[in-house]
Amino acid sequence: MSLLMSTNGNAQSANDGYSTPMSAKSSASIAHKGDPADHRAYFRWDFKGTSFPCHMGKKQFEIRLKDLSRGGACGLVDEPFAVEDYFFIELDPHTVVEAQVVWTRRVMLGVKFNRVLTARFVTRLHEKAAEEAAQRRQEETTALLPKPR
């Protein structure tokens, strides 16, 4: 069982892929090692265009993720959004996370999640996306091979 922290600081019990926010000091110790100017709190996993269903009110759409971390994501959508817009991303059948747009470049946007995802959940999500991408590549390759006579 994990602990949920709401935006108002109240803790709730949950087993849905969320965790309590880390302190700035502890999260910095696991920050992505790369560009020294990049002060992100969490490692970003490459998702190479994996699509996830989203909704904003009754409007439904998909986001094709470039990358995802425990605290947010970057991806492509079909229509432009404004900074501070909110929408929901369905990461798996049991996990829907609220995302707030923090930057945009035409139809590419960066979002922060209203709750921090657990490292285990993000790792499993990435592994599943990588397996599905490999399966799609295999199916595409098989479709291109000449059929036996």
MARKE-380505 format. One record per residue: residue in one letter; y, x, z of N, C-alpha, C in turn. Coordinates in Angstrom, 3 decimals, always signed. Layout:
// residues N
REC  type      n_py      n_px      n_pz     ca_py     ca_px     ca_pz      c_py      c_px      c_pz
REC     a         Y         X         Z         Y         X         Z         Y         X         Z
...
END
This chain:
// residues 149
REC  type      n_py      n_px      n_pz     ca_py     ca_px     ca_pz      c_py      c_px      c_pz
REC     m    -1.165    +0.849    +0.000    +0.000    +0.000    +0.000    +1.226    +0.893    +0.000
REC     s    +2.251    +0.550    -0.819    +3.486    +1.313    -0.849    +4.590    +0.500    -0.196
REC     l    +5.734    +1.105    -0.009    +6.861    +0.445    +0.620    +7.934    +0.231    -0.428
REC     l    +8.479    -0.972    -0.528    +9.543    -1.289    -1.471   +10.882    -1.200    -0.775
REC     m   +11.865    -0.601    -1.417   +13.222    -0.599    -0.902   +14.065    -1.418    -1.848
REC     s   +14.682    -2.458    -1.364   +15.557    -3.251    -2.213   +16.908    -2.560    -2.291
REC     t   +17.777    -3.053    -3.180   +19.085    -2.434    -3.346   +19.933    -2.571    -2.087
REC     n   +19.618    -3.510    -1.216   +20.381    -3.635    +0.020   +19.773    -2.820    +1.162
REC     g   +18.745    -2.043    +0.872   +18.166    -1.152    +1.865   +17.050    -1.737    +2.691
REC     n   +16.665    -2.982    +2.461   +15.581    -3.596    +3.220   +14.237    -3.148    +2.681
REC     a   +13.339    -2.787    +3.546   +11.998    -2.347    +3.132   +11.068    -3.544    +3.082
REC     q   +10.159    -3.534    +2.088    +9.151    -4.580    +1.959    +7.838    -3.920    +1.604
REC     s    +6.732    -4.482    +2.064    +5.423    -3.975    +1.676    +5.105    -4.435    +0.275
REC     a    +4.492    -3.544    -0.502    +4.110    -3.909    -1.871    +3.084    -2.931    -2.380
REC     n    +2.364    -3.344    -3.382    +1.414    -2.464    -4.047    +1.610    -2.648    -5.548
REC     d    +2.838    -2.346    -6.024    +3.173    -2.657    -7.401    +3.730    -1.465    -8.178
REC     g    +3.502    -0.246    -7.732    +3.983    +0.894    -8.484    +5.348    +1.379    -8.062
REC     y    +5.929    +0.822    -7.021    +7.232    +1.250    -6.555    +7.075    +2.103    -5.300
REC     s    +8.092    +2.870    -5.002    +8.091    +3.636    -3.766    +9.488    +3.640    -3.182
REC     t    +9.610    +4.169    -1.974   +10.920    +4.275    -1.368   +11.696    +5.393    -2.060
REC     p   +13.027    +5.234    -2.177   +13.827    +6.305    -2.762   +13.724    +7.562    -1.912
REC     m   +13.761    +8.696    -2.564   +13.693    +9.965    -1.855   +15.106   +10.430    -1.527
REC     s   +15.226   +11.306    -0.532   +16.527   +11.881    -0.245   +16.929   +12.797    -1.390
REC     a   +18.219   +13.051    -1.517   +18.701   +13.916    -2.598   +18.068   +15.300    -2.499
REC     k   +17.895   +15.797    -1.275   +17.328   +17.126    -1.090   +15.866   +17.174    -1.526
REC     s   +15.059   +16.183    -1.115   +13.641   +16.216    -1.474   +13.429   +15.917    -2.942
REC     s   +14.235   +15.004    -3.529   +14.055   +14.699    -4.947   +14.490   +15.873    -5.813
REC     a   +15.469   +16.638    -5.368   +15.910   +17.795    -6.147   +14.809   +18.838    -6.242
REC     s   +13.940   +18.891    -5.242   +12.870   +19.892    -5.259   +11.820   +19.598    -6.319
REC     i   +11.757   +18.340    -6.810   +10.794   +18.026    -7.860   +11.497   +17.717    -9.176
REC     a   +12.774   +18.065    -9.270   +13.540   +17.781   -10.488   +12.949   +18.522   -11.675
REC     h   +13.209   +17.972   -12.856   +12.749   +18.563   -14.112   +13.301   +19.970   -14.235
REC     k   +12.430   +20.931   -14.457   +12.848   +22.322   -14.628   +13.125   +22.548   -16.109
REC     g   +14.326   +22.794   -16.452   +14.703   +22.983   -17.847   +16.148   +23.404   -17.887
REC     d   +16.970   +22.604   -18.530   +18.390   +22.862   -18.634   +19.004   +22.903   -17.239
REC     p   +19.636   +24.035   -16.859   +20.209   +24.118   -15.515   +21.321   +23.095   -15.286
REC     a   +21.927   +22.582   -16.359   +22.978   +21.584   -16.210   +22.404   +20.185   -16.007
REC     d   +21.102   +20.028   -16.191   +20.443   +18.740   -16.030   +20.081   +18.564   -14.558
REC     h   +20.805   +17.695   -13.879   +20.603   +17.503   -12.431   +19.838   +16.223   -12.128
REC     r   +18.876   +15.872   -12.966   +18.105   +14.659   -12.756   +17.204   +14.819   -11.543
REC     a   +16.971   +13.714   -10.882   +16.152   +13.740    -9.671   +14.661   +13.791    -9.976
REC     y   +14.233   +13.275   -11.154   +12.812   +13.149   -11.436   +12.462   +13.701   -12.816
REC     f   +11.247   +14.176   -12.941   +10.712   +14.673   -14.202   +10.659   +13.539   -15.220
REC     r   +10.995   +13.838   -16.469   +10.933   +12.836   -17.542    +9.678   +13.054   -18.377
REC     w    +8.891   +11.986   -18.552    +7.688   +12.009   -19.376    +8.047   +11.548   -20.780
REC     d    +7.562   +12.233   -21.803    +7.795   +11.874   -23.189    +6.881   +10.716   -23.573
REC     f    +7.443    +9.634   -24.114    +6.653    +8.467   -24.500    +6.591    +8.258   -26.007
REC     k    +7.278    +9.044   -26.790    +7.172    +9.072   -28.255    +7.178    +7.703   -28.920
REC     g    +8.081    +6.831   -28.512    +8.229    +5.544   -29.182    +7.296    +4.440   -28.732
REC     t    +6.604    +4.611   -27.607    +5.741    +3.548   -27.095    +6.600    +2.323   -26.793
REC     s    +6.176    +1.155   -27.284    +6.937    -0.088   -27.094    +6.521    -0.819   -25.826
REC     f    +7.515    -1.378   -25.157    +7.286    -2.207   -23.979    +8.091    -3.488   -24.132
REC     p    +7.501    -4.638   -23.780    +8.237    -5.906   -23.878    +9.335    -5.988   -22.823
REC     c   +10.440    -6.620   -23.212   +11.592    -6.777   -22.325   +12.133    -8.193   -22.455
REC     h   +12.926    -8.582   -21.477   +13.672    -9.829   -21.602   +14.975    -9.745   -20.833
REC     m   +15.949   -10.470   -21.382   +17.276   -10.585   -20.777   +17.579   -12.077   -20.808
REC     g   +17.369   -12.740   -19.683   +17.437   -14.194   -19.687   +16.274   -14.721   -20.519
REC     k   +16.566   -15.586   -21.485   +15.517   -16.118   -22.359   +15.296   -15.249   -23.593
REC     k   +16.166   -14.292   -23.815   +16.057   -13.421   -24.982   +14.954   -12.383   -24.756
REC     q   +14.009   -12.302   -25.697   +12.915   -11.335   -25.601   +13.063   -10.295   -26.699
REC     f   +12.721    -9.046   -26.375   +12.818    -7.944   -27.323   +11.909    -6.828   -26.841
REC     e   +11.869    -5.726   -27.574   +11.084    -4.560   -27.161   +11.988    -3.346   -27.054
REC     i   +11.587    -2.443   -26.193   +12.225    -1.132   -26.125   +11.163    -0.111   -26.513
REC     r   +11.508    +0.795   -27.404   +10.616    +1.884   -27.810   +11.073    +3.132   -27.053
REC     l   +10.301    +3.487   -26.046   +10.723    +4.545   -25.137   +10.645    +5.935   -25.757
REC     k   +11.689    +6.686   -25.544   +11.700    +8.115   -25.858   +11.117    +8.853   -24.659
REC     d   +11.630    +8.515   -23.472   +11.099    +9.111   -22.250   +11.295    +8.161   -21.085
REC     l   +10.576    +8.455   -20.007   +10.630    +7.629   -18.805   +10.428    +8.524   -17.599
REC     s   +11.162    +8.241   -16.534   +10.982    +8.951   -15.266   +10.772    +7.913   -14.177
REC     r   +10.662    +8.375   -12.957   +10.495    +7.449   -11.843   +11.733    +6.590   -11.638
REC     g   +12.892    +7.082   -12.069   +14.152    +6.385   -11.814   +14.795    +5.701   -12.995
REC     g   +14.285    +5.921   -14.219   +14.924    +5.313   -15.382   +14.209    +5.675   -16.668
REC     a   +14.859    +5.343   -17.782   +14.236    +5.573   -19.085   +15.305    +5.695   -20.159
REC     c   +14.872    +6.170   -21.320   +15.705    +6.267   -22.505   +14.888    +5.701   -23.652
REC     g   +15.507    +4.863   -24.488   +14.756    +4.299   -25.591   +15.622    +3.615   -26.620
REC     l   +14.955    +3.124   -27.658   +15.607    +2.426   -28.764   +15.375    +0.926   -28.659
REC     v   +16.400    +0.154   -28.947   +16.313    -1.295   -29.006   +16.869    -1.735   -30.361
REC     d   +16.656    -2.994   -30.726   +17.098    -3.480   -32.036   +18.573    -3.830   -32.098
REC     e   +19.172    -4.140   -30.976   +20.578    -4.535   -30.940   +21.311    -3.720   -29.888
REC     p   +22.609    -3.499   -30.106   +23.372    -2.736   -29.104   +23.531    -3.497   -27.787
REC     f   +23.621    -2.745   -26.718   +23.873    -3.277   -25.384   +25.150    -2.650   -24.856
REC     a   +25.717    -3.255   -23.842   +26.893    -2.709   -23.174   +26.461    -2.008   -21.888
REC     v   +27.202    -0.982   -21.508   +26.967    -0.325   -20.224   +27.112    -1.378   -19.133
REC     e   +26.234    -1.338   -18.161   +26.131    -2.249   -17.019   +25.350    -3.525   -17.319
REC     d   +24.893    -3.741   -18.581   +23.997    -4.862   -18.849   +22.701    -4.648   -18.074
REC     y   +22.061    -5.742   -17.691   +20.767    -5.710   -17.003   +19.723    -6.400   -17.859
REC     f   +18.495    -5.892   -17.834   +17.369    -6.590   -18.433   +16.106    -6.154   -17.712
REC     f   +14.989    -6.773   -18.053   +13.717    -6.496   -17.389   +12.742    -5.884   -18.376
REC     i   +12.025    -4.838   -17.948   +11.016    -4.166   -18.766    +9.648    -4.408   -18.126
REC     e    +8.695    -4.878   -18.929    +7.322    -5.070   -18.448    +6.539    -3.791   -18.740
REC     l    +6.349    -2.973   -17.718    +5.663    -1.689   -17.890    +4.153    -1.851   -17.928
REC     d    +3.649    -2.841   -17.243    +2.238    -3.230   -17.335    +2.166    -4.686   -16.890
REC     p    +1.011    -5.328   -17.000    +0.940    -6.756   -16.664    +1.354    -7.105   -15.234
REC     h    +1.368    -6.122   -14.342    +1.690    -6.385   -12.941    +3.015    -5.776   -12.511
REC     t    +3.702    -5.068   -13.403    +4.916    -4.359   -13.015    +6.040    -4.643   -14.000
REC     v    +7.008    -5.410   -13.539    +8.227    -5.669   -14.302    +9.368    -5.071   -13.490
REC     v   +10.158    -4.218   -14.119   +11.229    -3.533   -13.408   +12.570    -3.925   -14.015
REC     e   +13.551    -4.119   -13.143   +14.901    -4.412   -13.608   +15.565    -3.100   -14.006
REC     a   +16.215    -3.101   -15.170   +16.859    -1.904   -15.690   +18.334    -2.189   -15.952
REC     q   +19.198    -1.255   -15.538   +20.628    -1.374   -15.800   +21.017    -0.311   -16.813
REC     v   +21.728    -0.710   -17.862   +22.171    +0.224   -18.892   +23.254    +1.125   -18.302
REC     v   +23.038    +2.445   -18.399   +24.021    +3.401   -17.869   +24.733    +4.172   -18.977
REC     w   +24.153    +4.216   -20.169   +24.836    +4.799   -21.337   +24.231    +4.217   -22.605
REC     t   +24.999    +4.255   -23.679   +24.516    +3.784   -24.973   +25.029    +4.688   -26.082
REC     r   +24.259    +4.787   -27.132   +24.642    +5.422   -28.395   +24.059    +4.550   -29.482
REC     r   +24.862    +3.611   -29.981   +24.434    +2.598   -30.951   +23.261    +1.800   -30.386
REC     v   +22.035    +2.001   -30.904   +20.890    +1.240   -30.401   +19.967    +2.085   -29.515
REC     m   +20.409    +3.274   -29.139   +19.679    +4.075   -28.141   +20.421    +3.900   -26.821
REC     l   +19.647    +3.745   -25.756   +20.297    +3.554   -24.468   +19.522    +4.236   -23.358
REC     g   +20.236    +4.494   -22.287   +19.639    +5.021   -21.062   +19.777    +3.983   -19.972
REC     v   +18.710    +3.794   -19.218   +18.738    +2.805   -18.141   +18.291    +3.454   -16.838
REC     k   +18.783    +2.887   -15.745   +18.252    +3.262   -14.432   +17.556    +2.037   -13.880
REC     f   +16.451    +2.273   -13.182   +15.683    +1.187   -12.586   +16.289    +0.797   -11.250
REC     n   +16.125    -0.472   -10.877   +16.636    -0.927    -9.587   +15.795    -0.402    -8.431
REC     r   +14.574    +0.077    -8.743   +13.689    +0.664    -7.727   +13.034    +1.898    -8.319
REC     v   +12.689    +2.809    -7.460   +12.040    +4.045    -7.900   +10.541    +3.805    -8.029
REC     l    +9.978    +4.161    -9.178    +8.537    +4.038    -9.403    +7.812    +5.187    -8.728
REC     t    +6.569    +5.002    -8.355    +5.801    +6.085    -7.759    +5.415    +7.089    -8.840
REC     a    +5.230    +8.324    -8.448    +4.796    +9.362    -9.385    +3.421    +9.004    -9.953
REC     r    +2.546    +8.474    -9.131    +1.199    +8.098    -9.578    +1.272    +7.021   -10.668
REC     f    +2.119    +6.005   -10.470    +2.255    +4.939   -11.461    +2.766    +5.489   -12.791
REC     v    +3.803    +6.315   -12.752    +4.379    +6.870   -13.987    +3.365    +7.769   -14.688
REC     t    +2.611    +8.558   -13.934    +1.588    +9.419   -14.533    +0.523    +8.581   -15.230
REC     r    +0.051    +7.537   -14.570    -0.967    +6.656   -15.177    -0.419    +5.936   -16.408
REC     l    +0.824    +5.490   -16.341    +1.446    +4.820   -17.483    +1.541    +5.770   -18.677
REC     h    +1.918    +7.011   -18.409    +2.007    +8.015   -19.469    +0.631    +8.310   -20.064
REC     e    -0.377    +8.457   -19.210    -1.742    +8.715   -19.697    -2.232    +7.567   -20.575
REC     k    -1.970    +6.334   -20.159    -2.391    +5.173   -20.936    -1.668    +5.143   -22.280
REC     a    -0.376    +5.417   -22.289    +0.390    +5.431   -23.542    -0.116    +6.524   -24.471
REC     a    -0.455    +7.698   -23.930    -0.976    +8.799   -24.745    -2.335    +8.437   -25.338
REC     e    -3.190    +7.787   -24.549    -4.507    +7.352   -25.054    -4.355    +6.326   -26.173
REC     e    -3.453    +5.369   -25.987    -3.233    +4.348   -27.016    -2.665    +4.967   -28.295
REC     a    -1.768    +5.944   -28.165    -1.205    +6.622   -29.339    -2.294    +7.394   -30.076
REC     a    -3.176    +8.064   -29.342    -4.273    +8.807   -29.968    -5.218    +7.850   -30.690
REC     q    -5.489    +6.705   -30.092    -6.365    +5.712   -30.718    -5.732    +5.174   -32.003
REC     r    -4.401    +4.895   -31.972    -3.708    +4.425   -33.178    -3.758    +5.471   -34.291
REC     r    -3.553    +6.748   -33.942    -3.627    +7.829   -34.942    -5.015    +7.909   -35.544
REC     q    -6.050    +7.765   -34.704    -7.431    +7.805   -35.179    -7.690    +6.654   -36.148
REC     e    -7.221    +5.452   -35.794    -7.400    +4.287   -36.658    -6.663    +4.460   -37.984
REC     e    -5.467    +5.025   -37.940    -4.702    +5.263   -39.161    -5.397    +6.291   -40.046
REC     t    -5.921    +7.348   -39.433    -6.633    +8.379   -40.181    -7.885    +7.801   -40.818
REC     t    -8.630    +7.014   -40.067    -9.856    +6.389   -40.579    -9.532    +5.460   -41.749
REC     a    -8.429    +4.731   -41.664    -8.039    +3.803   -42.726    -7.694    +4.547   -44.014
REC     l    -7.234    +5.800   -43.905    -6.858    +6.580   -45.079    -8.032    +7.264   -45.766
REC     l    -9.169    +7.402   -45.057   -10.331    +8.063   -45.631   -10.944    +7.201   -46.718
REC     p   -11.493    +7.829   -47.780   -12.151    +7.037   -48.818   -13.376    +6.320   -48.247
REC     k   -13.562    +5.116   -48.676   -14.707    +4.315   -48.202   -15.973    +4.744   -48.932
REC     p   -17.093    +4.873   -48.203   -18.360    +5.263   -48.857   -18.831    +4.167   -49.817
REC     r   -19.470    +4.611   -50.904   -19.942    +3.639   -51.911   -21.394    +3.343   -51.739
END
